[in-house]
Amino acid sequence: MASNNVSICVKNENDTKQLASQIANGWKETGFAALVIYLNGDLGAGKTTFTRYLIQQLGHNGNVKSPTYTLVEPYDLGDVSVYHFDLYRLADPEELEFMGIRDYFAERSLCIVEWPQKGSGCLASADITINIAMHGDTRDFALMASSDTGKSLLSQLNNGT
């Protein structure tokens, strides 16, 4: 049975890497259906760390940097594309239209969007929204699915796959 919500307490970077691995494997299981993940959390919550591990779990061997100034960092992973967006410094959502934002949301692509509220009205809907809350050294990851693809991925997390 598909789940709409999953909460996971992450105690260290290894736990973050494990969660990213589960999501990467779940995406592979979908046949790389178009997937949009929104990441919310305060500065320093671990959005970019999670993204780095996710992109590496999908096969990227190089550095994964935050695209704070470029807005998007693309990763061509052979048969699939990953786009990491960081909209923290976005002044106006209309800037996304000028850069052709809609072209990124395609089949066999994963779009990970930090600070999605800054692009309101110009982004594709999220399949999964991840809210990261800091509690000392731990992080609470609250994952919410809003599509069939998202629900399928979260049910795999619940099943421990």
SENUFI-14056 format. One record per residue: residue in one letter; x, y, z of N, C-alpha, C, CB in turn. Coordinates in steps of 0.001 Angstrom, whole numbers, padded with zeros to 6 digits, always signed. Glycine has a CB too. Layout:
<sites>
aXYZXYZXYZXYZ;...
</sites>
This chain:
<sites>
m+000845-001186+000000+000000+000000+000000+000889+001248+000000-000961-000002+001229;a+000605+002174-000859+001403+003393-000983+001141+004323+000187+001100+004108-002306;s+002207+004999+000597+002106+005926+001711+002306+007349+001220+003129+005582+002800;n+001588+008298+001830+001747+009702+001468+002794+010409+002312+000431+010417+001596;n+003102+009862+003503+004012+010528+004427+004950+009534+005087+003230+011288+005486;v+006222+009942+005204+007222+009157+005918+008068+010138+006717+008107+008293+004933;s+008341+009797+007974+009237+010606+008799+010439+009756+009180+008508+011147+010073;i+011622+010344+009023+012857+009620+009309+013770+010537+010112+013555+009140+007992;c+014267+010031+011229+015231+010770+012030+016629+010394+011538+015059+010463+013565;v+017372+011397+011115+018724+011208+010598+019692+011684+011675+018944+011982+009240;k+020536+010755+012154+021426+011072+013263+022810+011521+012823+021554+009886+014154;n+023187+011193+011572+024529+011533+011098+024540+011497+009569+025599+010555+011686;e+025695+011831+008997+025782+011869+007531+025591+010490+006919+027127+012441+007094;n+025994+009437+007619+025796+008095+007092+024306+007779+006942+026469+007063+008004;d+023494+008218+007909+022039+008046+007794+021487+008828+006605+021339+008496+009091;t+022032+010035+006386+021612+010851+005243+021951+010133+003945+022284+012247+005280;k+023141+009563+003885+023578+008816+002699+022672+007608+002463+025049+008359+002854;q+022294+006929+003533+021415+005763+003422+020038+006161+002877+021265+005075+004792;l+019489+007258+003375+018196+007733+002885+018298+008108+001406+017708+008944+003717;a+019360+008805+001043+019564+009175-000365+019676+007928-001235+020830+010048-000522;s+020353+006909-000743+020492+005656-001495+019138+004988-001710+021439+004695-000764;q+018302+004993-000687+016972+004395-000818+016131+005140-001854+016254+004392+000539;i+016213+006455-001851+015451+007233-002828+016014+007020-004230+015471+008734-002464;a+017327+006974-004370+017943+006711-005676+017508+005351-006208+019482+006774-005575;n+017534+004345-005356+017105+003004-005782+015628+002975-006128+017396+001979-004690;g+014820+003701-005359+013396+003780-005661+013133+004430-006997+012675+004535-004582;w+013909+005477-007310+013741+006146-008605+014114+005192-009737+014605+007433-008677;k+015166+004418-009555+015543+003424-010569+014400+002442-010800+016823+002665-010141;e+013737+002042-009706+012621+001090-009796+011452+001641-010611+012138+000721-008399;t+011306+002961-010664+010220+003556-011450+010546+003574-012942+009936+004979-010966;g+011750+003145-013303+012178+003258-014694+012598+004684-015020+011061+002811-015636;f+012972+005426-013982+013408+006816-014112+012288+007719-014636+014618+006901-015040;a+011098+007537-014069+009992+008442-014388+010394+009856-013984+008670+008005-013665;a+009862+010837-014684+010137+012224-014306+009830+012392-012820+009296+013226-015168;l+010763+013003-012097+010614+013133-010655+011046+014529-010226+011438+012051-009913;v+010218+015164-009393+010521+016486-008845+010489+016381-007325+009506+017572-009362;i+011607+016778-006705+011713+016780-005250+011929+018214-004786+012870+015852-004763;y+011056+018667-003908+011239+019971-003260+011924+019724-001917+009858+020730-003071;l+012946+020532-001626+013657+020445-000353+013461+021740+000429+015167+020164-000579;n+012914+021618+001625+012703+022764+002500+013480+022567+003792+011199+022967+002793;g+014003+023655+004311+014703+023614+005589+015510+024882+005752+015613+022370+005689;d+015825+025186+006983+016620+026374+007268+018012+026254+006656+016723+026598+008780;l+018717+027373+006581+020120+027347+006168+020868+026388+007091+020758+028785+006207;g+021668+025508+006497+022448+024559+007288+021706+023302+007696+022937+025227+008499;a+020473+023128+007230+019677+021956+007620+020174+020667+006980+018225+022171+007250;g+020856+020781+005846+021370+019586+005188+020781+019324+003815+021125+018412+006046;k+020159+020324+003212+019542+020146+001889+020589+019787+000838+018793+021424+001469;t+021687+020525+000807+022724+020273-000193+023465+018974+000113+023714+021449-000250;t+023669+018659+001382+024321+017387+001744+023479+016217+001262+024542+017292+003278;f+022176+016263+001511+021282+015212+001037+021346+015109-000492+019831+015484+001501;t+021303+016254-001166+021341+016284-002627+022642+015683-003151+021181+017722-003139;r+023753+016043-002520+025052+015495-002937+025029+013971-002887+026189+016040-002040;y+024561+013410-001764+024519+011952-001644+023566+011332-002661+024104+011551-000231;l+022439+011959-002901+021477+011427-003872+022091+011382-005269+020192+012280-003884;i+022731+012467-005679+023337+012522-007013+024485+011513-007119+023847+013955-007321;q+025271+011368-006067+026355+010390-006083+025809+008966-006134+027250+010567-004853;q+024710+008710-005429+024104+007372-005460+023568+007025-006843+022977+007278-004433;l+023297+008046-007640+022815+007814-009009+023965+007649-010002+021916+008967-009451;g+025213+007758-009526+026352+007471-010383+027308+008609-010655+025869+006988-011637;h+027058+009785-010113+027974+010914-010333+029190+010751-009429+027262+012282-010061;n+030388+010847-010004+031615+010642-009236+032318+011928-008833+032555+009802-010020;g+031943+013043-009410+032625+014303-009118+032000+015052-007962+032628+015178-010334;n+032398+016306-007831+031854+017173-006794+030402+017520-007094+032691+018451-006668;v+029668+017766-006041+028307+018280-006142+028308+019573-005348+027219+017242-005604;k+028160+020680-006059+028201+021974-005383+026824+022614-005396+029230+022905-006045;s+026624+023504-004459+025351+024214-004391+025294+025255-005502+025160+024880-003003;p+024230+025251-006293+024099+026231-007377+023475+027551-006905+023259+025644-008503;t+023902+028030-005756+023317+029238-005171+023392+030427-006119+024018+029580-003868;y+024478+030570-006852+024634+031738-007730+024237+031456-009175+026066+032220-007692;t+024278+030194-009592+023932+029846-010972+022479+029389-011110+024860+028756-011479;l+021799+029176-010017+020409+028697-009915+020252+027216-010227+019530+029488-010843;v+020994+026685-011205+020863+025262-011533+022230+024676-011864+019887+025057-012719;e+022432+023449-011410+023631+022691-011731+023165+021388-012384+024519+022422-010443;p+023499+021178-013667+023060+019955-014345+024064+018812-014174+022843+020231-015830;y+023549+017596-014142+024373+016390-014064+023851+015413-015103+024351+015758-012622;d+024666+015132-016110+024302+014162-017147+024843+012816-016701+024868+014572-018569;l+023949+011904-016384+024344+010594-015873+024026+009499-016880+023646+010306-014544;g+024355+009749-018140+024110+008761-019188+022687+008822-019672+024424+007366-018694;d+021874+007863-019247+020488+007775-019705+019543+008723-018976+019996+006372-019545;v+020017+009326-017896+019165+010213-017111+019880+011538-016852+018765+009546-015778;s+019076+012535-016538+019615+013851-016196+019112+014240-014815+019211+014923-017258;v+019995+014880-014060+019629+015401-012746+019921+016893-012763+020411+014670-011584;y+018964+017654-012263+019111+019101-012186+018916+019527-010737+018097+019827-013128;h+019940+020162-010198+019904+020639-008816+019702+022145-008843+021214+020260-008040;f+018563+022568-008359+018219+023984-008303+018368+024500-006878+016786+024219-008815;d+018933+025677-006736+018959+026369-005453+018430+027777-005723+020420+026393-004814;l+017225+028039-005275+016555+029296-005589+016672+030336-004475+015106+029034-005877;y+017581+030110-003533+017704+031000-002377+017884+032456-002788+018871+030567-001510;r+018705+032721-003796+019010+034094-004191+018128+034604-005343+020465+034190-004589;l+017118+033838-005720+016231+034242-006801+015438+035483-006396+015278+033093-007179;a+015528+036525-007199+014833+037777-006880+013378+037752-007351+015563+038964-007516;d+013123+037120-008505+011793+037132-009096+011572+035804-009807+011619+038332-010079;p+010480+035090-009531+010229+033807-010188+010267+033891-011722+008887+033272-009748;e+009975+035068-012257+009985+035236-013712+011363+034947-014317+009550+036654-014075;e+012426+035109-013526+013772+034780-013999+013845+033325-014454+014811+035044-012895;l+013068+032459-013799+013067+031040-014164+012491+030831-015554+012274+030226-013143;e+011492+031625-015930+010923+031531-017277+011968+031912-018328+009680+032441-017403;f+012773+032932-018017+013797+033376-018966+014863+032316-019194+014446+034654-018474;m+015116+031482-018195+016131+030434-018342+015550+029134-018890+016800+030168-017005;g+014270+029130-019237+013646+027944-019823+013393+026840-018814+014503+027413-020928;i+012932+027206-017644+012749+026264-016538+011906+025054-016916+012114+026966-015372;r+010888+025249-017716+009971+024145-018028+010644+023015-018810+008789+024669-018819;d+011724+023334-019528+012445+022314-020294+013156+021299-019406+013452+022974-021205;y+013431+021661-018176+014148+020758-017267+013257+019635-016753+014713+021539-016090;f+011965+019877-016663+011038+018917-016075+010550+017960-017162+009839+019644-015397;a+011361+016938-017448+011084+016022-018557+011244+014575-018091+012023+016312-019758;e+010818+013662-018940+011008+012238-018650+012487+011940-018445+010435+011363-019791;r+012756+010966-017610+014117+010525-017303+014957+011653-016695+014793+009997-018568;s+014276+012582-016024+015002+013643-015326+014515+013737-013885+014825+015003-016050;l+015465+014048-013029+015189+014306-011630+015528+015763-011376+015999+013348-010687;c+014560+016515-010891+014774+017918-010540+014655+018039-009028+013747+018862-011270;i+015748+018473-008408+015797+018672-006967+015824+020181-006748+017051+017952-006308;v+014848+020705-006027+014696+022153-005894+014785+022568-004433+013361+022616-006497;e+015871+023285-004098+015989+023900-002784+015318+025267-002824+017480+024022-002350;w+014635+025629-001765+013910+026893-001648+012837+027025-002742+014894+028076-001724;p+011996+026001-002920+011011+026035-004010+009998+027175-003907+010273+024736-004051;q+009727+027658-002714+008748+028736-002560+009172+029993-003310+008547+029059-001084;k+010462+030150-003568+010950+031328-004292+010591+031262-005783+012473+031457-004124;g+010273+030061-006281+009917+029896-007686+008440+029649-007884+010696+028768-008285;s+007656+030019-006919+006221+029774-006942+005586+030219-008264+005555+030491-005778;g+004806+029319-008841+004103+029615-010081+004886+029276-011339+003742+031047-010110;c+006174+028990-011200+007011+028695-012373+007594+027288-012356+008135+029694-012464;l+007362+026547-011294+007932+025212-011158+006880+024140-011410+008544+025033-009769;a+007343+022985-011857+006464+021823-011915+006116+021425-010486+007134+020634-012688;s+004985+020793-010305+004572+020338-008974+005542+019280-008463+003129+019776-009006;a+005697+019250-007157+006580+018257-006539+005904+016891-006513+006969+018688-005108;d+006704+015859-006756+006255+014482-006518+006469+014145-005051+007014+013469-007436;i+007582+014664-004514+007909+014484-003098+008398+015822-002558+008990+013358-002891;t+007880+016207-001412+008387+017366-000690+009067+016841+000558+007245+018391-000341;i+010300+017297+000779+011054+016889+001956+011293+018128+002812+012405+016200+001559;n+010788+018075+004030+011027+019146+005007+012051+018629+006008+009690+019591+005732;i+013136+019383+006150+014210+018985+007058+014213+019948+008243+015601+018978+006331;a+014062+019397+009438+014086+020197+010663+015290+019782+011493+012766+020028+011477;m+016032+020768+011969+017214+020499+012790+016820+020432+014262+018296+021586+012570;h+017400+019439+014942+017238+019284+016384+018607+018913+016943+016144+018193+016742;g+019411+019932+017256+020779+019662+017705+021567+019029+016574+020787+018743+018951;d+022114+017856+016829+022904+017156+015814+022066+016258+014908+023967+016330+016482;t+020794+016106+015202+019946+015250+014383+019079+016086+013451+019071+014359+015267;r+018587+015429+012428+017682+016051+011466+016453+015167+011334+018377+016262+010080;d+015298+015792+011321+014061+015062+011034+013685+015340+009586+012900+015477+012014;f+013622+014283+008795+013213+014372+007400+011754+013956+007331+014111+013477+006470;a+010889+014891+006973+009466+014597+006776+009231+014600+005267+008526+015652+007522;l+008922+013434+004715+008720+013270+003281+007234+013132+003000+009497+012043+002744;m+006737+013927+002052+005329+013902+001692+005189+013706+000187+004624+015200+002143;a+004440+012703-000204+004205+012419-001617+002952+013119-002094+004093+010912-001858;s+003008+013641-003324+001828+014290-003890+001555+013805-005310+002002+015807-003881;s+002121+012638-005656+001849+012020-006955+001956+010508-006787+002842+012541-008062;d+001509+009779-007787+001630+008318-007737+003093+007883-007682+000943+007685-008952;t+003954+008573-008442+005385+008246-008414+005945+008485-007023+006163+009082-009456;g+005596+009613-006433+006048+009919-005080+005562+008900-004067+005583+011293-004678;k+004291+008516-004164+003730+007520-003244+004443+006181-003386+002226+007342-003495;s+004759+005800-004616+005471+004545-004850+006852+004573-004198+005602+004276-006357;l+007553+005693-004351+008879+005812-003734+008788+005747-002212+009552+007124-004163;l+007835+006453-001624+007717+006461-000172+007288+005104+000375+006730+007525+000262;s+006476+004371-000370+006085+003042+000111+007294+002127+000140+004976+002437-000776;q+008241+002330-000764+009470+001533-000744+010309+001883+000482+010289+001759-002036;l+010304+003145+000898+011016+003520+002122+010385+002841+003329+011014+005050+002309;n+009045+002816+003357+008336+002162+004465+008642+000674+004532+006833+002370+004327;n+008862+000083+003356+009137-001359+003315+010598-001675+003552+008711-001934+001986;g+011421-000627+003704+012827-000845+003984+013642-001310+002799+012958-001821+005061;t+013168-001062+001587+013906-001501+000406+014886-000445-000032+012957-001836-000733;
</sites>
